[in-house]
Every structure is written in structure tokens, then in C-alpha cells.
Amino acid sequence: MQRSDYIITVKHVSKYFGDKAVLDDINLFVRKGEFVTILGPSGCGKTTLLRLIAGFQTATTGEITISGEDITQTPPHKRPVNTVFQKYALFPHLNVFNNIAFGLKLKKLPKQLIEKKVKHALKMVGMTDYEDRDVDSLSGGQQQRVAIARAIVNEPEVLLLDEPLAALDLKMRKDMQMELKEMHKSLGITFVYVTHDQEEALTLSDTIVVMSEGRIQQIGSPIDIYNEPINSFVADFIGESNILNGFMIKDKLVSFAGHEFECVDEGFGENMPVDVVIRPEDIYIFEPSDAAMFTGTVVSSIFKGVHYEMTVTTSNGYEFLVQDYHHFDVGQEVGLLVKPFDIHVMKKERLCNSYEGKLLDPTHVEFLGMSFECKEVASIEPGSPVVVEINFSDVILHDNQEDGMLTGEVKFILYKGNHYHLTVFTDWDEDIFVDTNDVWDNGDRVGITISPESIHIISIFPKES
């Protein structure tokens, strides 16, 4: 694609508040006329990124351009963008017409031209007969339309929308999603939209940017993001997923949940640990028969309006979420089948916990900001830099923080079919990853223990043979 086709470029942008990186080396390229949605959980940095494009905050490092012009340090009122906020920020003392005309009057445009532009904007948002209405008399959806009209009346090159539907009830939100999609099509300008709602992102977008912890995880079309997630975070965050540990035996053959399966994935190597994703709607469920890859028992069944959502525990102890139009009762024995093209294989992000450290003496190593006892290491000189590796299952968590060597907070929980994979943010600002059968909640404060036998020391400078 030609450089000129990008209306917005964000290059190597980071944003720090004190020592904390809220955005970490963001690179994003938005095409003219595109509907781009920045999607992620609370605190992932999506609103900060939008505010940097809008000019309400300034990047610590990096460059932002709009239409080829560097606007990194340009104040908001001089940027060719307008922003629609979650709280619409309408002026309660002005009627609909004057709310929309406010920016045009500041520019001292002729009265006749202002009237023409406002009426055109009202027509675009379907509120032609509302110019004399008091904004406080409008519904939430109508106020949202007025906020959009006020933004588009200035004919911006880019419209930025910060969770604009979050305050609406479910039905109105669905209706407004369709109206926004139509508005985008008729206006022909670039939309950059921020939301934490996965369904909203899938419904509205040409392109979705998935963010987590200040970094972009994946950029792609809604279909690509849903069907080909790049890692377990994206797979878990976008819709429902069954995510399991697996081994790629060879091309087009993968093992997980105690069985081998044909698949369509290639290029992972042989006998390589992988993550396997299967969407609940891609699992066939039926009365037990010879066609079943698994047999199991239905342990829960919920009617979701269009389909039933059932949890099935297999005979070898794995749990699968299944969505199907057919209902199976709790306690009923069933068979499950997955077809090769419905098995999605992903490269594992990590195989164990790994940290840079320093060997203090033959039985003590420093990492994560403190000293740990370890198995005796005679082959490495004390004071040498080392790599410390710990298996996920060897990290022990405690309810009582005082029982741990370290303390931290559970911040991401991923169910892997027969155990939980947790991300714990330690108080030394490092993540530690834990496999456990215990149930924890996001935000739980925990103590963390690692036994000396579980700490594996690797020399950064192995001896020459």
C-alpha cells in the first residue's frame, strides 16, 4: 500500500506516567475512510492512544502524523480531528441547533453557512426536526446523535469515538451500532473507535486493533481476529474459546486432551508444545456413537436465546464449552467431534518462567528483586549473570500474602481445559506465570513461594568445550 493511503500513522509511540509505561512502542497505520476499532480490557492503554491522536495528551516518545503532517506536538484545536466522548459533553443551556453550531460560531462563519451546515449534519444523523429541542429532553441515543453531529459538522478528516455507546441500554446500543456503520459509509471519513466490547468491535469494524498492557497484540479484520487469533490472550478475549495445551506431533497432526487429531496447520516443527484453540460453536455434540472423538457428561446447560451453551466433562477429565442448537440435559452422556479445519494451533508465548538474575553463591541466586535459595550450583562462578527458569506448575500461591516469599496480584486467568494458567503481577513489577487447579479471581492479592528444587540456573556464558 502507498504511504499516501494512510491518513494516520503512529510510529514507535510510547507514553509514560512517571516510571510506568501506559503505551509501549505502538505502531499503527490507518487507511483513509477506514473504520478502525481499538479493543481491549480496562487499563490496556486504548483510551490513552486515542487521546494522543486527539492531542489531549502528548507522546513521551515517537511520532504521530495525520495526512502526512507530523502532529505529535500540535494542540487539539489545530488537528483535523473531532472526538465523541462516552459522556457526550453537550451544553445543557443550549438547544440542539446551538450545540451543533458552537464550533462553527467560534470560527465566525457566516450565519447562513452555519445554518446550512447544521441542517446537513442533523440530516446525516437522522434528527432533522430536532434543532429547537432542549438537549436535556433527549434520550441517550438522541444525545449521542447530537454529539456525533457536532463532531462531523466541522468536516474533520478523522472522527475519534471513545466508547460512545457505553452509557446506552442493550437494545439502543445495538440500534446505534447499525446507525454508526451506516453513518461511516455515508460520511466517507475515517473512524477510530475505542471499546472494550468484543461484539461491538466485530460488528462495526473494517480493522480491529487488540491491545493488552499497553501493547498491540494483533491487528486484522474481524474475521481474521476471530478465526486466527495470534495468541491465547486474543483467543480468550475475542468471543468464547476452548484453549488447551497441545503438542504439534508433525505438520497437520496435533495432540491435545489425551488424543491425536488431524488439523490443517503446518510449520510448527515436530513434537513442539503449542496452544490449541477450538471455538464452542465448532464442536459437534450428539448421542454417544463410534464417530465421537471424546465421550463425556454434560455438567451444565444454559439456553442463550439462539443456542444452548453446555459444559461437557470428558471421561479423561477435560472440560469443553459447546454451543449448539440441540439441547442435551445435565447428566446426559454425549459424544464430541471436532473437524480438522476447526482446530486452530498457535505458537506458545512462553514455555516456562524465565528471568535474568545473578548467582550470589553456590546455593543462592538473585532475581525478581530478591535472593532465593536454590540447588547447589558448582559449575558457575559466584557473581556471574545467569538465566533463572521455573516451571509454571512449580509456583505456589497463598491466600495469606505473609506466607509467600513474594507478593503480587492476579491479573489474567486463562482456563486450559483441566487447569488454570494465571498471570500474577509481582510487586517487583515483573509477571510470574502459574499453572494451578485452585480457583482465583482477578485482583486477588497473593503470596508467592518457589522451592529451591524448582529453580533451574542456566549460565549466560556456558564453558567452551
N, C-alpha and C positions, 0 to 999 in steps of 0.2 A: 504494500500500500504506500502511496506517495505521502511524504511528510505533510503536504498541504491538506490532506484529507483528515488530519487530526485537528480538531478545534481546541482540545485541551490536552496538554502534556504535563505530566507530573514526573519529574526526574530526580531520583535519589533523594527524596524528601524525607527528612526526619524531624520530629517535634519532641522536644524535651521540656518537661516541667520539673525544674531542679535537676536531680540526677536520673529521674525516671523517663524512659523513652516511651512516649504515648504512640508515636509512629516511628517505625524503624525501616529506613531505606525503601520508601514506597516508589514504585514505578507504575504509572498508569497512562494509557493513551486512549482518548475518547474521540470517536469519529463525529463529523458534522451530522446533525439530525438523529443521532443515536439515543436510545433510552437505556441508560446505564444505571443499574441499581447496586449500591454498596451495601452489602448484607453481612451481619454478624451479631453476636450477642452483646449485651451491655458491657461497656468498658473496652471494646475491641479497638476503638480509635476511629470508627466510621464517621461520627459527627465531627470530630476534630479535623479529619481530612476534608469534609465538606466546608468547614469554616475556614480552612486555609485557602480553598479555591475561591470562596466568597470574599476573603480579605478581612474577616473578623479576627483572625489570628495570623501570626507570621511564622513561617517555617524556620526552624533552627538552622537546618542545612538543606540544600537542594534548590531546585528551580521549578517554577510553575509558569506555563505560558498559555495564553488564550489567543487563538488566531495568529500564532507565530510571535506574539509580543510577550516579553517577559513581564509578568505582573506580580512577581513574588513579593515585592515591597510596595505595590500600588495600593492606595487606600480603597475601601469597598465602593465608594460612590463613583470612582473612576474606572471600575471594571465593568465589562459588558455582560453582567450577570444580574439576576434578581433572585431573591430567596423567599421561599414559602416555608414558614416555621410550623412546628407542631401546635404551638399556641399562635393563633393567626395574627395577633398584634394589630387588630383593627382599631381605629379610633372610635370610641363609643359615642363621642359628641358629634360625629359627622355621619351623614346618611351614606347609602351605598355609593351614589354618584361621586360624592366628595372624597370618600375613602379611596376610590379608584383614581380620581383625578389629582390626588395630593402631590404625587411626584411630578406630574406634568405642570402643575401650577408653580412648583418650585423652579422649574426650568423656564417659567414665564412665557409659555407658548400661548398663541392667540386663543381667545375663548372659543371661537368656532371650531378650531382644530382640536382642542381639548374635548369638546362635546362629541365630535366625530369619533375620536379615538376611544373614548369611554364607552360609547354606544356599540362600537365594534367589539370591544373587549367583553362587554356584557353579553353580546350575541354569541361570542365564542364559548362562553361558559354556561349558556342556556338560561340567562337571567335578564332577558330584555326588558321586562316590565317592572324591575325592582329598583330602579335608580333612586326613587324618592323614599325608599323604606329605611327605617332606623335599623342599624346593624344588630342591636340587641333583640330585635323582634324576629331575627332569622334563626333557622335551625342550624345545627352544627355543620351539616352538609352544605347549606347555603352560604354560611360564613366562609367555609373552605373555598367555595367557588369565587367569592368576592376577593379572598386573599390571592387566588391564582390570577384573577382578572387584574388586580392591582399590580401584580408582577409582570404580566405579559403586555400591559398597556404601554410599557416603556420599550417594547420591542427588543428585549435582550437577546443576545446570541445564545446564551445558556440560561436555563431555568434550573435552579437548585431547590430541592424539596427535602426537608428534614422531618421525616416521619409525619407527613401532613395528615394521615388518616388515623393516627393512633387514638385520637380522642373520640372517634365515631363508634357507634354500636356496630355489631357484626354485619347486619343487613345493609346499612348505609355504607359501610366500608366496602363491601362487595360491589355495590352500585357505583360508588365513586371510583373504584379501580377501573371499571369499564369506561367511565367517563374520562378519566385521565388518559387512558390508552387512546380513546378517540380524539381527545384534545391534542395529544402529542402528534397524532397522524395529521390532523388538520393544520396545526401551527407550523409544523416542519422545523421546529427548533430543537436544540439538544437538551435533553432532560438528564440531570444527575440526581438520583433519588436515594435516600437513606432509609433503611428499615431493618428491623430485627425479625420481621415476619417472613418466613421462607415461602409460604404460599403466595404472598403478595409479590415477592420478587420473581417467582416462577411465572406468575400471571402477567406482569407488566413489562418485563424487560426484554430488550434485544441482547444485552450482555449483563451478566452478574459478576460482581467482584466480591468474593467471600473473604472476610477478614477475621483474624483472631490474634489477640495480644499484640496489636499494633503492626501486624504484618499481613500482607496479602497471601492467602493460601492457594487460591485458584481463580482464574478469570476464564469465563467461557459463556456459551449460550445456555439458556435454561435446560435444554435437552442434554447438553454435554455435562453440565454440572450435576444433573440428577443421575444420568446413566453412567458417567465415567468420573466419579469423584477421585481426586488425586491422592487423598489420604483419609485416615479414619475420622479426623475432625469434620471434614466436609461431608463425608458419607453419613455421619451421625447427625450433623446439623441440618442438612437438607433432607427433609422427609424422614420417614421411619426406615430403619435398616437393621438387618441381622449382620453383625460384624464378628468374625471369628478368626482365631489364629489358624494358619494353614502352612503347608509345605508344598512348594512347586516341585513336583517329582521330576517333570520334564515338560517341554512345550506341550500345551493342550492337555495336561494331566495334573490335577491338583488334589491334595489330600487335606481334609478338614473334618472335624466332628467324628473322627474314627473311621472315615470311609474315603475311598478314592473316587474322583469324579472327572469325567471328560469336561473340558472347558474350551474356550476359543483363544485364551491368552497365550502369548509367546514372549520369549526374550528375557525371562527372569532367571535363567540358569537352571541347574539341576539340584534337587534337594535343598532349595533355598527357602528360609522362613518368609512367609508373606501374610498379608491380611486379606481375608475374603469377605466380600460384601454381597448379600442377597437381599433384594427388596421384598417386603412381605407379600406384595401382590404377585410376585413371580414364583411363589411356592404353590404347587398343586397339592390339594388336600382331598382325600377320598377315603372310602371304606378300605380297610386293610386288604392288600392283594399282592400278587407276585411282582407287580410293577413298582411297588414302593421302594425307594432308596432308604428311607427310615420308617420305622413304626414308632408310634408314641401315643401319649394320652393327652387329651385336651384338658388344660387346667384352668383356663378362663375363656369366656366368650362374651364379647360386647357388641351390640348392634350399633353401627355407626351411621345409619341412615341410608347409605348406598350399599355397604358391605358389612360383613361381620369381621371383627378383629379378634383373633384367637391366639392364645399362647399354648404351644404344644411342647411337652417334655418328652424327649425321645428315650428309648429303652436304655441307651448308654449315657444318659444324664445331661444331654444338651437341651437348651431351650430355644425355640424358634417362634418368632412372631409371624403370623399368617393372616393375610386379608383375602377373603373370598366371599362370593355372593351366596354360597351354600352354608347353612348353619350346621355345626356339629356341637352336641351337648357336652358340658363339662363332665369329665369322667369317661367319655367315649374313646375307644381305641381307633386310631386313624393311621393312614399311610401318607407319606410326604414324598414329593418328587420335584427335582429341580433340573431344568434343561440346561445344556452346556452354555448357550448364549446368555443365560440369565445369571451366570456366575461371574462376578467381576473381581479380578485379582489385582491387588495393589502392593507396591513395594513397601516394606515396613519402614517406618520413620527411624526406628532405633531398635536394637536387639537387646540392649541392657542399659542400665545407668552407667554413664562414663564421665569422669571428671579429671581435670588436671590437678595434680597435687604434688607434694614433696615428701619424700621419705625422711622422717626425723631421726629414726634409729631402727635397728632391725625389727622391732615389734610395734612401731608407731608411725602413722602416716597422717599428713595434714591435707585435708580437703574440706570443701563446704564451710570454710572459715574456722575449723577447729581440728583438734587432734583426736584420732581414733586408734584404738588398739587393733593390730592386725596379726595374721600368722607371720611367723618369723621369716624374714627375707634376708638371706645371706649373700645373694648374688649381686645386690645393688648397693652402691656406696651411699651411706647416710648423707643427706643434704641434696641428693640428686632429684631432679624433676621426674615425676612418674605419671602414668595414667592409672586411675583407680576405676575398676569395673565392679558393679554389683548387680546381680540378677534381680529382676522385678519382684520375684516371689520371696526374696531374702530380706526385703524391707518390712519391718514390723511397725504397725501403727497402734497407738494407745489413746483411749478416751481421755485419760489424765495426762496433760502435757508434761507434768513433772516426772512422769515415768520414762520419758524419752531423752535421748542424748541431744536431739534437735527438736525444734518445734516448727510447725507450719500450718498451712490452711489448704483443705481440699478445694480444688478449683475446677476440675473437669473429671467427669465419671463416664466411663465407656464400658457397657456390658458386652462381654466377649463370648456369650453363649453358655459358659459354665463358670465364669468368674468375672470379677470387676477389674478393670485397668484404670487406676487413678493417677491423676496429676496432682501433686502436692507442691505448693509454692512455699519453700522454706523461708525462715526469717533471715536467711543469708542471701535472699534474692536469687536463689537457684531452684530449678524444678527438680523433684525426685519422683520417679515413676514406680508405682506399686501394683502388683497383682495380688488380689485378696478375694476371699469368699465372704468377708464381712461386709455389711451394708453401711455405707457412709453417705452423708448428704453434702452437696456443695456448700462451702462456707464453714464446714466443721473444723474446729481447731484441734490439732492432734500432736501427740508426742511421737517421735520417730527413733527407732532403735535399729542398729545394724551390728550383727555379731562379728567378732574378729574373723571367724571362719568364712564369712560371706564376702570379705573384702579381698579382691584379687588385684595384685600390684603388677603393672607392666612397665618395664623400663622404656623411657623415650629413646634412649641411646643403647640399643642392645649391643652386647660384646661382639666384636668381629671374630669369626671362626678362623 
